[in-house]
Amino acid sequence: MPVIFNEPLSFLQRLTEYMEHTYLIHQANASTDSIHRMKCVAAFAVSAVASQWERTGKPFNPLLGETYELIREDLGFRWLSEQVSHHPPVSAFHAEGLKDDFLFHGSIYPKLKFWGKSVEAEPRGIITLELPQHNEAYTWSNPTCCVHNIIVGQLWIEQYGNVEVLNHKTGERCSLTFKSCGLFGKELHKVEGYIYDKSKKKLCAIYGKWTECLYTVDPTSFDLHKKLKEESSMKSDLWSSRQMPPPEVETVEVIPGSELIWKIAPRPENSAQIWPVLRRSGWKKSRGWLGRTGPNPATSGRRGWSARTPSPIVSCSPTQSCWHGKYCTAQWCGPPELEFETVLGIKAERTVSVVFVRWK
């Protein structure tokens, strides 16, 4: 994979972004109501993935035995993570409050799946939050992350799947659903769910977007609002799968009587330098040129360039030597500065050609 797809961070360092909203843990510690503590912990579980919005770069893989340590006195925690396995890659972390008021630990085993135009990362592993003051332990797993348009188009990211936060002392649990974009994109970034007691009775509803904020409201009002909204939103514009959904959908419709429990913190001013979204323009230019002029290996019958190509941009002169060498067919040629990057190799060149020629 070209290094341009990476961001200048180790995966161990990126894990520390789980603690960006540590104030939610402090609020849970200060509360005497177990339901309110569950709300705070559920919001903390959602906030742990909020920093991934527009983070389409891949962090670098840590070396076996590599560690990362962080102390944030302003947020009140210390952090230590280590790469404990290389094959399969497993990262373990442990964090604790500076006042010994909480313990946060777990391990992450990301399972990658390639689906042609997207890459899916399933962060397997159990995450545990302990509150010694209340003698409580909460566990959950992160949702699945998917990066779209890795071949062509604008990169965009989404989270989907079910997340269940369980209080092992009281038996209360919060079942959250991270909704996928879907065919019409109406559910993009939405998160909704309920908090249940140990008898599976709905105590309250939680809704919002993992890229923005979370609200809580009584389940009756939430169910009624959801039903009315489904009846009134029968028409919607169809988005192209090769485009990132427009920013106007990034708003949350607040239900009357709702209470805000979490809002995403603003990013640092220099975040654009650390989290590049579109740093591959040069590579994309070469890739696009190859797609417009390259062959279709599915019909060529052999590896490399073929005479069965779209109309050429430049024709080779029979009296001059060609920079393509054995790949030239005298029907297609182009300037050497636009040749595919050597880091991609012949495989990437042929893959891109197939995608574009079939679309023509």
N, C-alpha and C positions, 0 to 999 in steps of 0.2 A: 504494500500500500504506500503511495507517495506520502512523504513527510508533510506535505502541504495540508493533508487532512487532519493532522495532529494539532493540538493546542499546546502551548509551552507549560504544561503541568503534568505532574505524575498522578496516576490514579489514586495513590495514597493521599496526595495533597488535595485532590478534588473531593475526597470523602469528607474532609473537614467542613465542607459547605453544609453538611447536615446540621451543623450547630449555629447557623446564621440567625435563627430565631429562638435562641436559648431562653429568651424571656418567657416563652410559653411554658417551659418546664418550671421556672420560678413561680409563675402564676398557679400552676397545678400544685406546687408544694404549699403555697400560701392558702389554698382553698380547703375548707372543711367538708365540702360536698363532693361525694364520689362522682356524681354525674358531671359536675363542672370540671373536675379533674380529667375525666374521660374526654370532655370537649377539648380541653387544652392539649392533651396528649394526641388526640386525633388530628388536631390542627398542626401540631408539631410533625406528625408523620407525613402530612401533605406538604408542609413547608420544606421538608428535606429534599424534595424533588423539584422545588420551584426554581432553583438556580439553573436547571437544565434547559429552560426555555431559550431558544435560539442558540443553544450550545451544541452546534453540529460538529464541532471538532472532537477528535478522539484523544483522550489523555494517553500519555506514554505508559507502556507497561512497566511496572516496577521490577527490579531485580529480586531474585530470591534472597530473603533476609534483609532487604531494604526496609528502613524505618523512617517515619516522619513524626515529629513532635511539635506540638503547638500549644502555647499558653495564651489565653485571651483574658486578661484581668478585667477588661471592660465588659465582657460578657459573662465572666465568672466561671470559666471551665479550663481544664487542661486536657490535652488529647495526645494519644499515642497510637499509631497504626503501623502494621508490619505486613510484608508480603510473606506469607507462611507456606505457600505452595506455588510452583511454577507451572506444572502440568498435572491437573488443571490449575489455572490461576485462581488463587484464593487470597483475599485481603482481609485481615482481622484488625479490629479497632477497639479501643477502650477510652472512654472519656469519663471524667468525674468533675463534680462541682468543686470550686476552690474552698467552699465551706462544708464539703462532704455532705451536701444535701441531695445529690442524685448520682446514679451510675448509669452510663449509656455504653453499651457494648454490642458487638455482633461480628459477623463475617459475611463477605460478599463474594459470590462465585458467579460472575457474569457469563451467561450462555448466549453466544451470538448466533444469529440465523440470517442468512442472505436470501432475499426473496426477489432478486432480479433488479428491481428499481428501488428497493428499500433494504435497510438493515435493521433487524430487531434484536434488542439486547434484553434478556430476561435476567434481572439481578437476583439470582437465587441466594437464599440465606435468611436466617432469622435475626431480627433486630430486637434488642431488649432494653427497656428503660426501667430502672428501679428507683423507687422513692422510699428511702429508709425511714423517713419521718412517719409515713403512713403504712409502712410494711407492705408495700404494693409492688408488683412487677407487671409490666405491660410488654407484650410481644406483638410483632407484625412483620410483614414482608413488603418490599417495595413493588410498585406496579411495573409492567413491561414498558420499555422505552423503544420507540421506533423513529428512525431518521428516513425521510422520504426524498425521492428524486436524487439519488446518488449518481445516476447516470447522466441525466439531463434535466434542466429546470432549476428552480430555486429550492435550495434545501430548506426543509422545515421539519419540526419535531413534534411528536405527540406521545402522551402516556395513556395507557389503557390497561384494564384488568381490575380485579377485585383485591381489596386490601381489608383485612380484618384485624382490628386492634382489640386485644383481649386483656382484661384485668383478671389475673389469676387468683386474686384474693376474693373479690366480690362476685365474680362470674359475669359481670357486665361486659358487653362487647360493642364495638362500633364497626358496622359493616359498610364500607365505602366502595363505590363503583367509579373508577376512572373511565369515562366514556371515550370511545374512539370517534374519529371524525365522521365516519359513515359516508353514505352516498351523497347526501346533500350538505354535509358539513355543519348541521345544526347543533350537534353535540360536541363540537370541538372544544377540548380542554375542560369540559364540565366534570365536576365531581359532586356526587350526591350519595346520601346514605342515611342510616338511622342508628341511633343508640338503643340497644336492647338491654333489659335486665336479665337476670339468670332464668326467668320464666319465659323469655322471648317476647316480652311486651315492649312495644315501641314507646320510648320515653321522649325522644325529640328527634328532629330531622336536621341534617347538615347538608348544605349545598353551597355551590360556588364554582370557582375555577382555580386550578392549581397554579395558574400563571398570575392570579390577581389576589383573591381573597376568599374567605369562607364565612358563611353565616349559619346561625342556628335558629330554628323556629319549631313550634309545636307540630307534630306529625299531621294533625288534621288539616291545618292551614296549608301545609306543604302539599299534601295529596290533592286537595281541592284546586290549588293553584296549578299544579302539574296537569290535572285533567282538563281545566279550562284552556290552558296554553296549547295542549295537543289538539284540541278541537279548533282553535283559531289559527293555527299555523300549518295549514294543509299545503300551502304553496311555498316553494323555495327555489332559489336559483341553483342550478347544478354547477359545481366548481370543477375545474379541470384538475385531474390528479397530478399534473405537472406544475401546478402553481401553488404557492403558499396562500392559505386563506386570508382574506383581507382583514386589516386591523380593526375594522368597525365591529367585528364579532367579539372582540375582547372586552366585553362589558357584562356585568352580572345584574340581572333584573331582581331587585330586592323585594321580597314578599313583605307586606305590612306585618309589623310585630316581630321582625327578625332582629337578631343581635349579632353584631360583628365580633368574631372571635379571632380572626387573623387577617392581616394584610401584608402583602409582600413588601420587603424593604427595598428601597432604591439601590441600584447598582452603583459601584464607584465610577468616578468620572473617566478613568482610564480603562474601563472595562472593554471598550472596543478594541484596544490593543492586545488585551489578554485573551479575549474570546472572539476571534475573527469569524465572521459568518461567511463572507464571500472573498476569501483570500486566494482563490484558485482561478482568477480571471485569465491569466496567461495560459494555464493548462486548458481551460475551457475553450479559449480561442483556437488552439491547435486541435482540440477534440472536435469542435464544431466544423472546422474546415475539412477535416478528414471525413466527417460524416456526410458532408455534401458531395464529396468527390471520390470517396473510396469505393471499393468493390463490395459485392455481396457474396461472402464466402459460401452462403447456402446454395448459390447457383453456379459458382465458379468451378467447383469440383476439385479444387486444390488449395493449398495454403498459400497466402500471399496475394499479390495483385492479379487482377483478371481483366480480360478484354471486355467482359460483360459489365460495364460500369455506366453511370450517367454521363451526360455530355461533358467533355473535358473543358477545363478552364484554360489550360495551356497545352499545346501539342509539342511533342519532342521533334526536333529537327533531325532528319536521318544523317546529316553531315556532322552533327555535334554529339559529343559524349553526354550521357545523361547521368545525373547524380543518383538516380534510383537503382542503377545497375540491373541486376537480374529481375527486380520487381517491376521494371518498366515494360509496358506493352506498346509503346509508341502511340497509344490513343489517349493516355492520361499522364499528365505530369504537372508538377507544381514547383514553386520555389522551395529550396531546401530549408529555409528558416521556419517553414510551417510544418515540417515533418513532426510526427508524434514524438513526445518526449521519450528518451531512452529508458527512463525509470519505469515507464508503463509497459514497454516491450510489445512484441507482435500480438500478444493475446488481447491486450486492451484495445489495440488498433482495430483488430478484426471485430471485437465485440461492439464497439461504437459504430462501425460501418454497418453491421447488421441492423442495428436499431434505427438508424436514419434512413437507410435505403428502403426498408420495409414501409416506413411511414410515407415516403414519396409515392 
